[in-house]
Amino acid sequence: MNRIAVAYYRVSTKAQGRSGLGLEAQREAVERFAEMHGYTLINAFSETETGKGSDALETRPQLAAALRDAKLRGCPVLVAKLDRLSRDVHFISGLMKHRVRFIVTELGPEVDPFMLHIYAAVAEQERNLISDRTRKALAAAKARGTKLGNPNGAAHLKGIGNSSAIEAVKADAQERAEGLAGIITTIRGEGITSANGIAKALNARHIATPRGGQWTARSVLNVLERLAA
């Protein structure tokens, strides 16, 4: 008889498709792992939210729901990659206090909580190094006179052509829209179909717009138009 498990998927507010961390890629990885190791997925939770901060659980209601469901059923939570939970060591430590087992499919079924802490510490250090290199690169670009801060101004960066910058912006918007598709489908399944109603539901779920603001009917329609296209 197969064992049971709960799945959890997350994409951040940044584009995930190019890094292989899109929702569909995560589902495929988790489902493949479950089949290989004899797990039956009885529930799945997904959301679009940042993973930053040691208190990120407060802004990730679907992860909290996955924890509650797994604890009630006495089963593990399957995630595709560790950073789909967090790269923050304190956050990982906080999850362990809930006494729910997390299985990171890319690490294998035998990785215990202690090893998760080790992997999280390495990931956190890597994130800090990337952040430091990014700050230095931006400072160097600013010193050269490159204009920074305008999301539509990517075309002005040295070494990047206008068409490439435009395509990158479009790709980011499309990936963000695709990441929201599952959540919008869930909201519609609750009987909320108007753009204004969907906007209110997204705001109630603490899901920010691509620019970090509140949803409006217009911004919802923009996403729906992208998905329809």
C-alpha positions in Angstrom: 0.0 0.0 0.0 1.4 3.4 -0.9 2.2 6.0 1.7 0.5 9.3 1.5 2.1 12.8 1.2 1.2 16.4 0.6 2.9 18.5 -2.1 3.9 22.1 -1.9 4.9 24.3 -4.8 6.0 27.9 -4.9 7.2 30.5 -7.4 8.5 33.8 -6.2 7.5 37.2 -7.5 10.5 37.1 -9.8 10.5 35.1 -13.1 11.2 31.4 -12.5 10.8 29.8 -15.9 14.4 30.3 -17.1 15.8 28.8 -13.9 13.7 25.6 -14.1 11.7 26.5 -11.0 8.3 27.0 -12.6 5.2 25.4 -11.1 4.9 22.8 -13.8 8.6 21.8 -13.4 8.1 21.5 -9.7 4.9 19.4 -10.1 6.7 17.0 -12.5 9.6 16.6 -10.1 7.4 15.9 -7.1 5.1 13.6 -9.0 8.0 11.6 -10.5 9.6 11.3 -7.0 6.2 10.2 -5.5 5.8 7.5 -8.1 9.3 6.3 -7.7 9.2 6.0 -3.9 5.7 4.8 -3.4 3.9 7.9 -2.3 0.3 8.9 -3.1 -0.2 12.7 -3.3 -3.5 13.4 -1.6 -3.3 17.1 -1.6 -1.3 19.9 -3.2 -0.7 23.6 -2.2 0.8 26.2 -4.4 1.4 29.9 -4.2 3.2 32.9 -5.7 5.1 34.5 -2.9 8.6 35.6 -1.9 10.7 33.2 0.2 12.8 35.9 1.9 12.8 36.4 5.6 12.8 34.2 8.7 9.1 35.1 9.3 8.1 34.3 5.7 5.5 31.7 6.9 3.2 34.6 7.9 3.0 35.7 4.3 2.7 32.2 2.8 -0.7 31.0 3.7 -0.5 28.0 1.4 2.6 26.7 3.1 0.9 27.1 6.4 -2.1 25.2 5.1 0.2 22.4 3.8 1.8 22.2 7.2 -1.6 21.9 8.9 -2.9 19.3 6.5 0.3 17.2 6.7 0.3 17.3 10.5 -3.4 16.3 10.6 -2.7 13.3 8.3 0.6 12.4 9.9 2.3 12.5 6.5 5.3 14.4 5.0 5.3 17.4 2.7 7.1 17.0 -0.6 8.9 19.9 -2.3 10.9 19.9 -5.4 13.8 22.0 -4.2 15.0 23.4 -0.9 14.7 27.0 -1.9 11.0 26.5 -2.7 10.8 26.4 1.1 13.5 29.0 1.8 17.2 29.7 1.7 17.0 31.2 5.2 18.3 28.9 8.0 16.1 30.3 10.7 13.1 29.8 8.6 14.0 26.2 8.0 14.6 25.8 11.7 11.1 27.2 12.4 9.5 24.7 10.0 11.2 21.8 11.9 9.5 23.0 15.1 6.1 22.0 13.6 7.2 18.4 13.7 6.2 17.8 10.1 8.6 16.0 7.9 9.7 17.7 4.7 11.2 15.7 1.8 13.1 17.7 -0.7 12.9 15.6 -3.9 16.2 16.7 -5.4 18.0 15.7 -2.1 16.4 12.3 -1.8 14.2 10.6 0.8 16.9 10.0 3.4 17.9 13.6 4.1 17.0 14.2 7.8 16.2 17.6 9.4 19.9 18.1 10.5 21.1 17.8 6.9 18.3 20.2 5.7 19.8 22.8 8.1 23.2 22.2 6.5 21.9 22.5 3.0 20.0 25.6 4.0 23.1 27.2 5.5 25.0 26.6 2.2 22.1 28.0 0.2 21.9 31.1 2.5 25.6 31.7 2.1 25.3 31.4 -1.7 22.4 33.9 -1.7 24.4 36.4 0.3 27.4 36.1 -2.1 25.1 36.6 -5.1 23.5 39.6 -3.4 26.9 41.1 -2.6 28.1 40.6 -6.2 24.9 42.2 -7.5 25.4 45.3 -5.3 29.0 45.7 -6.5 28.0 45.2 -10.1 25.2 47.9 -9.8 27.7 50.3 -8.1 30.2 49.8 -10.9 27.5 50.3 -13.5 26.3 53.5 -11.8 29.9 54.8 -11.6 30.1 54.3 -15.4 27.0 56.5 -15.8 24.5 53.7 -16.5 20.9 54.7 -15.6 19.4 52.4 -13.0 16.1 51.9 -11.3 13.7 52.0 -14.3 12.3 48.5 -15.0 11.6 49.6 -18.6 15.0 51.1 -19.0 16.8 47.9 -19.4 17.4 48.8 -23.0 19.7 51.6 -21.9 22.1 49.2 -20.1 25.4 48.9 -21.9 25.8 45.7 -23.8 22.1 44.9 -24.0 20.2 45.6 -27.2 16.8 47.3 -27.3 15.0 44.2 -28.6 16.6 41.9 -26.1 15.6 44.2 -23.2 12.0 44.4 -24.4 11.8 40.6 -24.9 13.2 40.1 -21.4 10.5 42.3 -19.9 7.8 40.5 -21.8 9.1 37.1 -20.8 9.1 38.2 -17.1 5.5 39.4 -17.3 4.4 36.2 -19.0 6.1 34.0 -16.5 4.6 35.9 -13.7 1.1 35.6 -15.2 1.6 31.8 -15.7 2.6 31.5 -12.0 -0.7 33.1 -11.0 -2.8 30.9 -13.3 -3.3 28.2 -10.7 -4.3 30.6 -7.9 -6.7 32.5 -10.2 -8.3 29.2 -11.2 -8.8 28.3 -7.5 -10.4 31.7 -6.9 -12.7 31.3 -9.8 -13.6 27.8 -8.4 -14.8 29.6 -5.3 -17.4 31.5 -7.4 -15.4 34.7 -7.7 -15.2 35.5 -11.4 -15.2 39.3 -11.8 -11.8 41.1 -12.2 -12.6 43.2 -9.1 -13.5 40.2 -7.0 -10.3 38.3 -8.1 -8.2 41.4 -7.2 -9.7 41.5 -3.7 -9.1 37.7 -3.3 -5.5 38.1 -4.4 -5.0 40.9 -1.9 -6.6 38.9 0.8 -4.1 36.1 0.1 -1.2 38.6 0.5 -0.1 38.1 -3.1 1.5 41.2 -4.4 1.5 42.5 -7.9 4.8 42.3 -9.9 5.7 45.7 -8.6 4.8 44.8 -5.0 1.6 46.7 -4.8 -2.1 45.9 -4.4 -4.2 44.3 -7.1 -6.9 46.2 -9.0 -9.4 45.1 -11.6 -7.1 46.5 -14.3 -4.0 44.6 -13.2 -6.1 41.4 -13.0 -7.4 42.0 -16.5 -3.8 42.5 -17.7 -2.8 39.0 -16.3 -5.9 37.4 -17.8 -5.2 38.9 -21.2 -1.7 37.5 -21.1 -2.9 34.1 -20.2 -5.5 34.2 -22.9 -2.9 35.2 -25.5 
